[in-house]
Amino acid sequence: MPESPGGTTAFHDLSAFLATPRVTGLALSPDGTRLVASVQSLDTHGTGHVSGLWDIDPAAIREPVRLTRSHAGESAPAFAADGTLYFLSGRPDTDPGAAKDDEEGAGVWALPERGEAARVARHPGGIADFTLARDTGVLAYTAGLLPGAADAEAHGKLRKDRADAKVTAILYESGLTRFWDSDLGPEEPHTFVRGAHRGSPVLEGDDTAAVDTGGQGFINESGPVLSPDGTRVAYTRFVHGRVPDGNHTVVVVADAATGQELHIADRDGYQYSAPLFTADGSAVLCVRDRLATYEASFSYTMVRLDLPGGAESDLLEGFANWPSETAISPRPDDTGIWFTADELGHAPVFRRDPDGTVTRLTASGAYTSLCVAPDGRTLYALRSAVDAPPTPVRLDAAAPDQEPVMLKAPGGVGRLPGTLTEVHTEGDDGSPLRSWLVLPEGACAERPAPLLVFPHGGPQASWNSWTWRWNPWPFAARGYAVLLPDPALSVGYGPQMHERGWGQWGGRPYRDLMAMTDTAEARPDIDETRSGLAGASYGGYMTNRIATLTDRFNAIVSQASIWDLRSFQADSDASMYFRRIFGDPLTRAERYEQDSPALAADRIRTPMLVVHGAKDYRVPVGQGMALFQDLQRCEVPAQFLYFPDEGHWILRPGHARLWYAALLNFFDHHLLGTAWRRPALL
């Protein structure tokens, strides 16, 4: 195998790479003096990840200090008005008299700055997420209720009755039956509020009530939020349409004490999510999504809902890209809004001023977990990039195109086994196209590197941030260059990038990918005679599609991939979405026939490694199994790497290690001519 001339790095040892601590979120105290990060590390057996909380110095002077270290882990840190740190954990109750049933699932815990943590909220089956009112001690959280249960006590009894009777059956009467990697139901998520009658610090056993007696449906991707004074709660509700194509989400604003619904953001052709109260509580900000149709892509913007009437205004009219995460200043007199959005291979932080002016605050990198300081002058966030894992940083809350101040935190991968550059070209319609290109150490005209091309998933996505799953650097450590292209349908390039590829999943995106590959292979430091292709989800679909159209690649890896569009549309957990964009297969079959790789299986000549998880409900495993069978039928060299207990993503540390080893050995065999080496434990 090619050796790195610069010596070994963490990426040369898959175990060392996968053992790197991962910073996943931030929380800032009300006075701005404490910054707490959630950090995932390997558990004591090295077979899973466990999250702990770390104190990060906002001044970037002292080293980080670990705050928690239970075997169950702690996550989702948040501060109360008095500075107490709250978090989720499934750790055992410190009260020796606690009933065993009460220990099941995660609860909400409170950790004062001095003293021991104590559990303040629990629910049979666990709590999914929670939030705290900025100015009071009111707590809201999401937890499940079984049909027929009006409160936690009744829910707990029904759970016990089902367990005692060994009943796991679920009766569905509408909506979805599964999501991502989990069966849905029989519990439905509800929002519970504690302390709303008193507006005082929460105590276990205090007044608690489910404020949405109708339930939130089976999908609740964003948790509840409270108004600053804790008198109102907003949450996302999944609405079952008359037919599945009408399924969508709405935002509900309710009285926190009584559950009375004060306003519902619902509009034909749109859905709403990610609510956030303004600092003065007079309005709710949320994301509005125009539902995709056969003719047009979905599209996101940020809207303001004035209360109590719900008058709606678009805050980003004319802004070219889609907002994702949003943050506000805790000061009622500061009405600026901070948000992130994909842009040209990055995901910068933007600030929207009250007059509508939008300023980009960061020049490079991808940002998440935004936290605004109490004075509104400083911003904290996690920054990552293709060549840098998530790291806490400090930003000026108003300065344009700045470089952040890096804060000291756990993790860090050390030296990279190569460099990162950009590749630019044009599509067949003249549109500008760009990709990231990872080059291994030592790549040059005299020693050109073999090339791997990684189409991303989505397809509404972009290669702009760090990933632990499809990380290019272990491949660079093995001597490969890796092209990370953003073709048609990628985000961060304005609406025209969606329009030029809409309705042709296997058309213009394919031609864009070939153009970007041609440009990369024209470089003197790339060996155009040795190339491989690998992708997952939509990227996996694209590898299948490419395999039917060209034999230019020496080997292909297809993971969690769509093989037959018609059977996939009917079986996916997002069936209603794909029927909207592909059409009803009974009356409008053109796109299924035009873009389905399975219809051209006999054209494939390239050796393929198929990878799939049995618990993948987005692209069900039958797609991978059918692909593997068709490859064998057509006498194409093929292997099938099957994970019975993984979903759409391969996440467990042991499986991730095998995944990287299998792909590296597969490409070594077909691109470098080495003997196939079966990874240990397979």
C-alpha positions as CSV (number, residue, x, y, z in Angstrom):
1,M,0.0,0.0,0.0
2,P,1.2,3.6,-0.5
3,E,3.1,5.0,2.5
4,S,2.7,8.5,3.8
5,P,6.0,10.3,3.4
6,G,5.2,12.5,6.4
7,G,4.9,9.6,8.9
8,T,1.8,8.3,10.7
9,T,-1.2,10.3,11.9
10,A,-4.3,9.4,13.8
11,F,-5.8,8.5,10.4
12,H,-3.3,5.8,9.8
13,D,-4.7,3.9,12.8
14,L,-8.5,3.5,12.5
15,S,-8.8,2.6,16.2
16,A,-7.1,5.9,17.2
17,F,-9.2,7.9,14.7
18,L,-12.5,6.5,16.0
19,A,-11.4,6.9,19.6
20,T,-11.1,10.7,19.2
21,P,-13.5,12.6,21.6
22,R,-16.3,14.4,19.7
23,V,-17.7,17.8,20.8
24,T,-21.4,17.7,19.9
25,G,-23.1,20.8,21.6
26,L,-22.7,23.9,23.7
27,A,-24.7,25.8,26.3
28,L,-23.9,29.2,27.7
29,S,-24.9,30.4,31.3
30,P,-27.2,33.4,31.7
31,D,-24.4,35.6,32.9
32,G,-22.1,34.5,30.1
33,T,-19.3,33.2,32.4
34,R,-19.7,29.5,31.8
35,L,-19.7,27.6,28.6
36,V,-20.5,23.9,28.8
37,A,-19.9,21.3,26.0
38,S,-21.3,17.9,25.5
39,V,-18.5,15.5,24.4
40,Q,-18.8,11.9,23.2
41,S,-16.1,9.4,24.0
42,L,-15.8,5.7,23.7
43,D,-17.3,3.8,26.6
44,T,-15.2,1.6,28.8
45,H,-15.6,-1.4,26.5
46,G,-14.8,0.6,23.3
47,T,-18.0,-0.7,21.7
48,G,-20.2,2.4,22.0
49,H,-20.1,6.1,22.7
50,V,-21.1,7.8,25.9
51,S,-21.6,11.6,26.3
52,G,-20.2,13.7,29.2
53,L,-20.2,17.4,30.0
54,W,-17.2,19.6,30.1
55,D,-16.6,23.1,31.3
56,I,-15.0,25.3,28.6
57,D,-13.2,28.5,29.3
58,P,-14.9,31.3,27.2
59,A,-11.6,33.3,27.6
60,A,-9.6,30.5,26.0
61,I,-7.0,30.5,28.8
62,R,-7.5,27.5,31.1
63,E,-7.8,23.9,30.1
64,P,-11.3,22.3,29.9
65,V,-12.6,20.5,33.0
66,R,-14.8,17.5,33.0
67,L,-18.0,17.9,35.0
68,T,-19.8,14.5,34.7
69,R,-18.7,11.0,34.1
70,S,-21.4,8.4,34.8
71,H,-21.6,5.2,32.8
72,A,-25.0,6.2,31.4
73,G,-23.6,9.6,30.2
74,E,-25.0,13.1,30.2
75,S,-26.2,15.2,27.2
76,A,-28.3,18.2,26.1
77,P,-26.9,20.8,28.6
78,A,-28.9,23.9,29.4
79,F,-28.8,26.6,32.0
80,A,-31.6,27.8,34.2
81,A,-32.1,31.5,35.2
82,D,-30.3,30.9,38.5
83,G,-27.2,29.4,36.7
84,T,-28.0,25.8,37.6
85,L,-26.9,23.4,34.8
86,Y,-29.6,20.9,33.6
87,F,-29.0,17.9,31.4
88,L,-30.4,14.6,30.3
89,S,-29.1,11.3,31.7
90,G,-30.2,7.7,32.3
91,R,-27.9,7.5,35.3
92,P,-29.4,5.7,38.4
93,D,-31.2,7.9,40.9
94,T,-29.1,8.8,43.9
95,D,-32.2,8.2,46.1
96,P,-31.9,4.6,47.4
97,G,-35.6,4.5,47.8
98,A,-36.4,5.2,44.2
99,A,-38.5,2.5,42.5
100,K,-36.7,0.4,39.8
101,D,-39.3,1.2,37.2
102,D,-38.6,4.9,37.6
103,E,-35.0,4.4,36.4
104,E,-36.1,3.4,32.9
105,G,-35.0,5.9,30.2
106,A,-33.4,9.4,30.5
107,G,-34.5,11.9,33.1
108,V,-33.8,15.6,33.5
109,W,-31.1,16.3,36.1
110,A,-29.9,19.6,37.7
111,L,-26.3,20.3,38.8
112,P,-25.7,23.4,40.8
113,E,-22.3,25.1,40.5
114,R,-21.5,23.7,43.9
115,G,-23.0,20.4,45.0
116,E,-24.2,17.1,43.6
117,A,-26.6,16.5,40.7
118,A,-30.2,15.6,41.4
119,R,-32.9,14.3,39.2
120,V,-35.8,16.8,38.8
121,A,-38.0,15.2,36.1
122,R,-38.7,11.6,35.1
123,H,-41.2,9.8,32.9
124,P,-41.8,6.1,32.3
125,G,-39.8,5.2,29.2
126,G,-37.7,8.3,29.4
127,I,-37.6,12.0,28.4
128,A,-36.6,12.8,24.8
129,D,-35.6,16.5,25.2
130,F,-36.3,19.5,27.4
131,T,-36.1,23.3,27.6
132,L,-36.1,25.9,30.4
133,A,-37.7,29.4,30.5
134,R,-35.0,32.1,30.3
135,D,-36.4,34.2,33.2
136,T,-38.1,31.6,35.4
137,G,-37.8,28.0,36.6
138,V,-40.5,26.6,34.3
139,L,-39.5,23.4,32.6
140,A,-40.9,21.8,29.5
141,Y,-40.0,18.4,28.1
142,T,-41.1,15.8,25.5
143,A,-42.1,12.3,26.5
144,G,-44.4,9.6,25.3
145,L,-48.0,8.6,26.2
146,L,-49.6,5.4,25.2
147,P,-53.1,5.5,23.7
148,G,-55.6,5.9,26.5
149,A,-53.1,7.4,29.0
150,A,-53.8,10.9,30.1
151,D,-50.8,11.3,32.3
152,A,-47.4,9.7,33.3
153,E,-48.9,7.5,36.0
154,A,-51.5,5.9,33.7
155,H,-48.8,5.7,31.0
156,G,-46.5,3.8,33.3
157,K,-49.2,1.3,34.3
158,L,-50.0,0.6,30.7
159,R,-46.4,0.1,29.9
160,K,-46.1,-2.4,32.7
161,D,-49.2,-4.2,31.6
162,R,-47.9,-4.6,28.1
163,A,-44.5,-5.7,29.3
164,D,-46.1,-8.3,31.7
165,A,-48.2,-9.6,28.9
166,K,-45.2,-9.7,26.5
167,V,-47.2,-7.5,24.1
168,T,-45.2,-5.5,21.5
169,A,-47.9,-5.2,18.8
170,I,-48.8,-1.7,17.5
171,L,-52.1,-0.7,15.8
172,Y,-51.7,2.1,13.3
173,E,-54.8,4.0,12.1
174,S,-53.1,6.8,10.1
175,G,-49.8,8.4,9.3
176,L,-46.4,6.7,9.3
177,T,-45.3,3.4,10.8
178,R,-41.6,4.0,11.1
179,F,-39.0,6.7,10.9
180,W,-35.3,6.6,10.0
181,D,-34.2,3.5,12.0
182,S,-37.1,3.0,14.5
183,D,-40.6,1.6,14.5
184,L,-43.0,4.4,15.5
185,G,-45.5,4.0,18.4
186,P,-47.3,2.9,20.2
187,E,-46.3,5.8,22.4
188,E,-46.9,9.3,20.9
189,P,-44.7,12.3,21.9
190,H,-46.4,14.9,24.1
191,T,-45.1,18.2,25.6
192,F,-45.2,18.3,29.4
193,V,-44.8,21.6,31.4
194,R,-43.8,21.8,35.1
195,G,-43.9,24.9,37.2
196,A,-46.0,27.0,34.9
197,H,-48.7,27.7,37.5
198,R,-46.0,29.1,39.9
199,G,-43.2,30.3,37.6
200,S,-40.8,29.0,40.2
201,P,-37.8,26.6,40.2
202,V,-38.9,23.0,39.3
203,L,-38.8,20.2,41.8
204,E,-39.4,16.6,41.3
205,G,-43.1,15.9,42.0
206,D,-44.0,19.6,41.3
207,D,-47.1,20.3,39.2
208,T,-46.7,18.7,35.8
209,A,-49.2,18.5,33.0
210,A,-49.3,17.4,29.3
211,V,-50.2,20.6,27.5
212,D,-51.0,19.0,24.1
213,T,-53.6,16.4,24.9
214,G,-54.0,15.6,21.2
215,G,-50.4,14.5,20.9
216,Q,-47.7,15.6,18.5
217,G,-47.9,12.7,16.1
218,F,-45.1,10.2,15.7
219,I,-42.4,12.6,14.4
220,N,-41.1,15.4,16.6
221,E,-37.7,16.4,15.4
222,S,-37.4,19.6,17.4
223,G,-38.2,19.9,21.0
224,P,-40.5,22.4,22.8
225,V,-39.5,26.0,23.6
226,L,-40.8,28.3,26.3
227,S,-41.4,32.0,26.3
228,P,-38.9,33.9,28.5
229,D,-41.4,34.2,31.3
230,G,-42.6,30.5,30.9
231,T,-46.2,31.4,30.3
232,R,-46.4,30.0,26.8
233,V,-44.9,26.9,25.1
234,A,-44.3,26.3,21.4
235,Y,-43.8,22.9,19.8
236,T,-43.9,21.2,16.4
237,R,-46.8,18.9,15.7
238,F,-46.9,16.2,12.9
239,V,-50.2,16.4,11.1
240,H,-51.6,13.4,9.3
241,G,-53.1,14.5,5.9
242,R,-56.3,13.1,4.4
243,V,-53.9,11.1,2.2
244,P,-50.2,10.5,3.0
245,D,-49.1,13.1,0.5
246,G,-50.7,15.7,2.8
247,N,-48.6,14.8,5.8
248,H,-46.8,17.9,7.2
249,T,-45.6,19.6,10.4
250,V,-47.1,22.7,12.0
251,V,-46.0,24.9,14.9
252,V,-48.3,25.2,17.9
253,V,-48.2,28.0,20.5
254,A,-50.1,27.1,23.6
255,D,-50.7,28.4,27.2
256,A,-48.1,26.6,29.3
257,A,-50.3,26.2,32.3
258,T,-53.6,25.1,30.6
259,G,-52.5,23.7,27.3
260,Q,-55.0,25.9,25.5
261,E,-53.8,26.4,21.9
262,L,-53.3,30.1,21.2
263,H,-52.1,29.8,17.6
264,I,-51.2,27.2,15.0
265,A,-48.9,28.0,12.1
266,D,-50.4,26.0,9.2
267,R,-50.7,26.9,5.6
268,D,-51.5,24.9,2.4
269,G,-48.4,23.9,0.6
270,Y,-46.0,24.6,3.5
271,Q,-44.8,23.2,6.8
272,Y,-43.4,24.8,9.9
273,S,-40.7,23.7,12.4
274,A,-38.0,24.8,14.8
275,P,-39.9,27.4,16.8
276,L,-38.0,30.0,18.9
277,F,-39.5,32.8,21.0
278,T,-38.2,36.3,20.6
279,A,-36.4,37.8,23.6
280,D,-39.5,39.9,24.6
281,G,-41.9,37.0,24.0
282,S,-44.0,39.0,21.5
283,A,-43.4,36.6,18.6
284,V,-42.1,33.2,17.5
285,L,-39.5,32.7,14.9
286,C,-39.6,29.4,12.9
287,V,-38.5,27.8,9.7
288,R,-41.1,27.7,6.9
289,D,-40.6,25.0,4.3
290,R,-42.4,25.1,0.9
291,L,-43.4,21.5,0.3
292,A,-41.7,19.9,-2.7
293,T,-43.9,18.9,-5.7
294,Y,-43.4,17.2,-9.0
295,E,-42.6,20.5,-10.6
296,A,-40.6,22.4,-7.9
297,S,-38.1,21.8,-5.1
298,F,-38.8,22.5,-1.5
299,S,-37.5,25.8,-0.2
300,Y,-36.8,27.1,3.3
301,T,-37.0,30.5,4.9
302,M,-37.2,32.1,8.3
303,V,-40.6,33.6,9.3
304,R,-41.8,35.7,12.3
305,L,-45.2,34.9,13.8
306,D,-46.5,37.9,15.8
307,L,-48.5,37.0,18.8
308,P,-51.3,36.6,19.7
309,G,-52.7,36.8,16.2
310,G,-50.0,35.0,14.3
311,A,-49.4,37.6,11.6
312,E,-46.6,36.1,9.5
313,S,-43.6,37.9,7.9
314,D,-40.8,36.4,5.8
315,L,-37.5,37.6,7.5
316,L,-35.2,36.4,4.7
317,E,-37.0,37.4,1.5
318,G,-34.5,37.4,-1.3
319,F,-31.8,35.6,0.7
320,A,-30.4,33.0,-1.7
321,N,-29.8,30.1,0.6
322,W,-31.7,28.1,3.3
323,P,-31.4,29.0,7.0
324,S,-30.9,26.2,9.4
325,E,-30.0,26.9,13.1
326,T,-31.2,30.2,14.6
327,A,-30.2,32.1,17.8
328,I,-31.3,35.4,19.4
329,S,-29.9,37.7,22.0
330,P,-31.3,37.4,25.5
331,R,-31.7,41.2,25.6
332,P,-35.2,42.3,24.7
333,D,-33.8,45.5,23.2
334,D,-31.6,43.6,20.8
335,T,-33.7,42.3,17.9
336,G,-30.9,41.0,15.8
337,I,-31.1,37.4,14.7
338,W,-28.1,35.0,14.1
339,F,-28.5,32.0,11.8
340,T,-26.5,29.6,9.8
341,A,-26.9,28.6,6.1
342,D,-25.0,26.6,3.6
343,E,-23.0,28.7,1.2
344,L,-20.4,27.7,-1.5
345,G,-18.9,24.7,0.4
346,H,-19.2,26.4,3.8
347,A,-22.0,27.0,6.4
348,P,-21.3,30.5,7.7
349,V,-22.9,32.4,10.6
350,F,-25.1,35.3,9.4
351,R,-26.6,38.2,11.3
352,R,-29.9,39.7,10.4
353,D,-30.4,43.3,11.7
354,P,-33.8,44.8,12.4
355,D,-33.8,46.7,9.1
356,G,-33.5,43.4,7.2
357,T,-29.7,43.7,6.4
358,V,-28.0,40.4,6.4
359,T,-24.2,40.2,7.2
360,R,-22.0,37.2,6.8
361,L,-19.9,36.9,10.0
362,T,-17.6,34.1,9.1
363,A,-15.5,33.5,6.0
364,S,-14.9,29.8,6.2
365,G,-16.0,26.6,8.0
366,A,-19.4,25.3,9.1
367,Y,-21.1,26.4,12.3
368,T,-23.6,24.9,14.7
369,S,-24.8,25.3,18.3
370,L,-24.9,29.1,18.3
371,C,-24.9,30.8,21.8
372,V,-25.3,34.6,22.1
373,A,-23.7,36.2,25.1
374,P,-25.9,38.3,27.5
375,D,-24.6,41.6,26.2
376,G,-25.3,40.6,22.6
377,R,-21.7,41.4,21.6
378,T,-20.1,37.9,21.6
379,L,-21.2,34.7,20.0
380,Y,-20.1,31.2,20.8
381,A,-20.4,28.2,18.4
382,L,-19.0,25.0,17.2
383,R,-16.9,25.3,14.1
384,S,-16.0,22.5,11.8
385,A,-14.8,22.1,8.2
386,V,-13.8,19.3,5.9
387,D,-10.4,19.5,7.4
388,A,-11.3,20.2,11.1
389,P,-13.6,18.4,13.6
390,P,-16.1,20.5,15.6
391,T,-14.4,22.8,18.0
392,P,-15.8,25.5,20.3
393,V,-15.0,29.1,19.1
394,R,-15.7,32.7,20.1
395,L,-16.9,35.3,17.5
396,D,-17.6,39.0,17.5
397,A,-21.4,39.1,17.1
398,A,-21.3,41.8,14.4
399,A,-17.9,41.8,12.5
400,P,-18.1,40.5,8.9
401,D,-16.0,37.7,7.5
402,Q,-13.9,37.2,10.6
403,E,-11.7,34.3,11.8
404,P,-12.9,32.8,15.1
405,V,-11.0,32.5,18.4
406,M,-10.5,28.8,19.1
407,L,-11.3,27.7,22.6
408,K,-9.6,24.8,24.4
409,A,-11.7,21.7,24.3
410,P,-11.3,17.9,24.4
411,G,-10.6,16.1,21.1
412,G,-8.5,17.2,18.2
413,V,-7.1,15.0,15.5
414,G,-3.6,16.4,15.2
415,R,-1.8,16.6,11.9
416,L,-3.7,15.7,8.7
417,P,-2.2,13.2,6.2
418,G,-2.6,15.6,3.3
419,T,-4.0,18.9,2.2
420,L,-7.4,20.3,1.1
421,T,-7.9,22.4,-2.0
422,E,-10.8,23.3,-4.3
423,V,-11.6,22.2,-7.9
424,H,-13.7,24.5,-10.2
425,T,-15.3,23.7,-13.5
426,E,-18.6,24.3,-15.4
427,G,-21.7,22.2,-16.1
428,D,-23.0,21.5,-19.5
429,D,-25.3,24.5,-19.1
430,G,-22.4,26.9,-18.2
431,S,-23.2,26.9,-14.4
432,P,-20.2,27.1,-12.1
433,L,-19.4,23.9,-10.2
434,R,-17.0,23.4,-7.3
435,S,-15.7,20.5,-5.3
436,W,-13.3,19.9,-2.4
437,L,-10.3,17.8,-3.2
438,V,-8.3,16.0,-0.5
439,L,-4.7,15.3,-1.6
440,P,-2.5,12.8,0.2
441,E,0.9,13.8,1.3
442,G,3.4,13.4,-1.5
443,A,1.0,13.6,-4.4
444,C,2.7,15.3,-7.3
445,A,3.2,14.9,-11.1
446,E,6.0,12.3,-10.4
447,R,3.8,10.4,-8.0
448,P,0.2,11.0,-8.9
449,A,-2.4,9.7,-6.5
450,P,-5.3,7.3,-7.3
451,L,-8.7,9.1,-7.1
452,L,-11.8,8.3,-5.1
453,V,-15.0,10.2,-5.9
454,F,-17.6,10.5,-3.0
455,P,-21.0,11.8,-4.2
456,H,-22.9,13.1,-1.1
457,G,-26.3,12.1,0.1
458,G,-29.4,14.2,0.2
459,P,-29.3,15.1,-2.6
460,Q,-30.1,18.5,-0.9
461,A,-26.7,18.6,0.9
462,S,-23.2,19.9,0.6
463,W,-19.7,18.8,1.5
464,N,-18.9,21.6,3.9
465,S,-18.3,20.2,7.3
466,W,-16.5,17.5,9.2
467,T,-18.0,14.0,9.2
468,W,-17.0,11.0,11.3
469,R,-18.8,8.5,8.9
470,W,-17.5,9.3,5.4
471,N,-14.3,11.0,6.5
472,P,-11.8,11.4,3.6
473,W,-8.7,11.5,5.7
474,P,-8.3,7.8,6.5
475,F,-8.4,7.3,2.7
476,A,-5.7,10.1,2.3
477,A,-3.6,8.3,4.9
478,R,-3.7,5.2,2.6
479,G,-2.5,7.4,-0.3
480,Y,-5.8,8.2,-2.1
481,A,-7.0,11.6,-3.3
482,V,-10.7,12.1,-2.5
483,L,-13.0,14.3,-4.6
484,L,-16.0,15.7,-2.6
485,P,-18.3,17.2,-5.3
486,D,-21.4,19.4,-5.0
487,P,-23.4,18.7,-8.2
488,A,-26.9,19.9,-9.2
489,L,-29.4,19.7,-6.3
490,S,-26.7,20.6,-3.8
491,V,-27.4,23.3,-1.2
492,G,-25.5,26.6,-0.7
493,Y,-25.6,27.7,-4.3
494,G,-28.9,29.4,-4.6
495,P,-32.3,28.3,-6.0
496,Q,-30.8,27.8,-9.5
497,M,-28.8,24.8,-8.3
498,H,-32.0,23.0,-7.4
499,E,-33.9,24.2,-10.5
500,R,-31.3,22.9,-12.9
501,G,-31.4,19.4,-11.5
502,W,-35.1,19.1,-10.4
503,G,-36.9,16.1,-11.8
504,Q,-33.8,14.4,-13.1
505,W,-32.1,12.6,-10.3
506,G,-29.9,10.6,-12.6
507,G,-29.5,13.3,-15.3
508,R,-27.8,16.6,-14.7
509,P,-26.3,15.6,-11.3
510,Y,-24.6,12.7,-13.1
511,R,-23.3,15.0,-15.8
512,D,-22.0,17.5,-13.2
513,L,-20.2,14.7,-11.4
514,M,-18.5,13.5,-14.5
515,A,-17.5,17.1,-15.4
516,M,-16.0,17.6,-11.9
517,T,-14.3,14.2,-12.1
518,D,-12.8,15.1,-15.5
519,T,-11.4,18.3,-14.1
520,A,-9.8,16.6,-11.1
521,E,-8.3,13.8,-13.2
522,A,-6.7,16.4,-15.5
523,R,-4.5,17.5,-12.7
524,P,-0.9,16.3,-12.9
525,D,-1.0,15.0,-9.3
526,I,-4.0,12.7,-10.0
527,D,-3.6,9.3,-11.7
528,E,-6.6,9.2,-14.1
529,T,-6.0,5.5,-14.7
530,R,-6.9,4.5,-11.2
531,S,-10.2,5.7,-9.8
532,G,-13.0,4.6,-7.5
533,L,-16.5,5.7,-6.7
534,A,-18.3,5.5,-3.3
535,G,-21.5,7.0,-1.9
536,A,-24.4,6.4,0.5
537,S,-28.1,7.2,0.3
538,Y,-28.6,9.5,-2.7
539,G,-24.8,9.2,-3.1
540,G,-25.4,5.5,-3.2
541,Y,-28.2,5.9,-5.8
542,M,-25.8,8.0,-7.8
543,T,-23.1,5.3,-7.7
544,N,-25.7,2.8,-9.0
545,R,-26.8,5.1,-11.7
546,I,-23.2,5.9,-12.8
547,A,-22.4,2.1,-12.9
548,T,-25.1,1.7,-15.5
549,L,-23.8,4.6,-17.6
550,T,-20.0,4.3,-17.6
551,D,-17.2,1.8,-16.8
552,R,-14.6,4.5,-16.2
553,F,-14.2,3.6,-12.5
554,N,-12.1,0.6,-11.4
555,A,-14.4,-0.2,-8.4
556,I,-17.6,1.2,-6.9
557,V,-19.0,1.1,-3.3
558,S,-22.8,1.5,-3.0
559,Q,-24.2,2.0,0.5
560,A,-27.8,2.4,1.7
561,S,-28.5,2.9,-2.0
562,I,-31.7,3.2,-4.0
563,W,-31.7,0.5,-6.7
564,D,-35.4,0.3,-7.9
565,L,-37.1,3.7,-7.6
566,R,-40.6,2.3,-7.8
567,S,-40.3,-0.3,-5.0
568,F,-38.2,2.2,-3.0
569,Q,-40.9,4.9,-3.1
570,A,-43.5,2.5,-1.7
571,D,-41.4,1.1,1.1
572,S,-39.4,4.1,2.4
573,D,-40.4,5.8,5.6
574,A,-40.6,9.1,3.6
575,S,-42.9,7.5,1.0
576,M,-45.2,10.5,0.8
577,Y,-42.2,12.8,0.0
578,F,-40.9,10.7,-2.8
579,R,-44.3,10.2,-4.3
580,R,-44.7,14.0,-4.4
581,I,-41.4,14.5,-6.3
582,F,-41.4,11.3,-8.5
583,G,-45.1,11.2,-9.2
584,D,-47.8,8.5,-8.6
585,P,-46.2,5.4,-10.2
586,L,-49.7,4.2,-11.3
587,T,-50.5,7.4,-13.3
588,R,-47.1,9.2,-13.8
589,A,-44.3,6.6,-14.2
590,E,-41.9,8.6,-16.4
591,R,-39.4,9.5,-13.7
592,Y,-39.3,5.9,-12.3
593,E,-38.6,4.6,-15.8
594,Q,-36.1,7.4,-16.6
595,D,-33.9,7.2,-13.5
596,S,-34.2,3.8,-12.0
597,P,-30.8,2.0,-12.1
598,A,-32.4,-1.4,-11.8
599,L,-33.8,-1.2,-15.3
600,A,-30.3,-1.1,-16.7
601,A,-28.6,-3.7,-14.5
602,D,-27.3,-5.6,-17.5
603,R,-25.1,-2.7,-18.4
604,I,-22.9,-2.8,-15.2
605,R,-19.4,-4.1,-15.7
606,T,-17.6,-2.5,-12.7
607,P,-16.9,-4.6,-9.5
608,M,-19.1,-3.4,-6.7
609,L,-19.2,-3.6,-2.9
610,V,-22.8,-3.2,-1.6
611,V,-23.3,-2.0,2.0
612,H,-26.6,-1.9,3.9
613,G,-28.0,-1.9,7.4
614,A,-31.1,-4.0,8.1
615,K,-32.7,-1.2,10.3
616,D,-32.5,1.3,7.5
617,Y,-36.0,2.6,7.0
618,R,-35.2,5.6,4.8
619,V,-33.7,3.3,2.1
620,P,-35.0,-0.2,3.2
621,V,-32.5,-3.0,3.1
622,G,-34.4,-4.8,0.3
623,Q,-32.8,-2.2,-2.1
624,G,-29.3,-3.4,-1.3
625,M,-30.3,-7.1,-1.4
626,A,-31.9,-6.7,-4.8
627,L,-28.9,-4.9,-6.1
628,F,-26.6,-7.7,-4.8
629,Q,-28.8,-10.3,-6.4
630,D,-28.9,-8.5,-9.8
631,L,-25.1,-8.0,-9.8
632,Q,-24.7,-11.8,-9.3
633,R,-27.3,-12.5,-12.0
634,C,-25.4,-10.3,-14.4
635,E,-22.1,-11.9,-13.4
636,V,-20.6,-8.7,-12.0
637,P,-17.9,-9.2,-9.3
638,A,-19.8,-8.2,-6.1
639,Q,-19.6,-8.3,-2.4
640,F,-22.3,-7.5,0.2
641,L,-21.3,-6.0,3.6
642,Y,-24.5,-6.4,5.7
643,F,-25.1,-4.9,9.2
644,P,-28.1,-6.6,10.8
645,D,-28.4,-4.0,13.6
646,E,-27.4,-0.8,11.9
647,G,-29.6,1.7,10.2
648,H,-29.1,4.3,7.4
649,W,-25.7,5.1,9.0
650,I,-23.1,2.7,10.3
651,L,-22.5,4.1,13.8
652,R,-21.2,1.6,16.3
653,P,-17.4,2.0,16.8
654,G,-16.6,-1.7,16.0
655,H,-18.8,-1.6,12.8
656,A,-17.3,1.8,11.8
657,R,-13.8,0.3,12.0
658,L,-14.9,-2.6,9.9
659,W,-16.5,-0.3,7.4
660,Y,-13.4,1.8,6.9
661,A,-11.2,-1.4,6.7
662,A,-13.5,-3.0,4.1
663,L,-13.7,0.0,1.8
664,L,-9.9,0.6,2.0
665,N,-9.1,-3.0,1.3
666,F,-11.7,-3.2,-1.5
667,F,-10.2,-0.1,-3.3
668,D,-6.6,-1.4,-2.6
669,H,-7.5,-4.6,-4.4
670,H,-9.2,-3.1,-7.4
671,L,-7.2,0.2,-7.8
672,L,-3.7,-0.8,-6.6
673,G,-3.7,-4.5,-7.5
674,T,-3.1,-5.8,-4.0
675,A,-4.6,-9.1,-2.9
676,W,-8.0,-8.8,-1.2
677,R,-7.7,-8.8,2.5
678,R,-10.8,-9.8,4.4
679,P,-11.1,-7.5,7.5
680,A,-10.7,-9.2,10.8
681,L,-13.9,-10.3,12.5
682,L,-15.8,-10.5,9.1
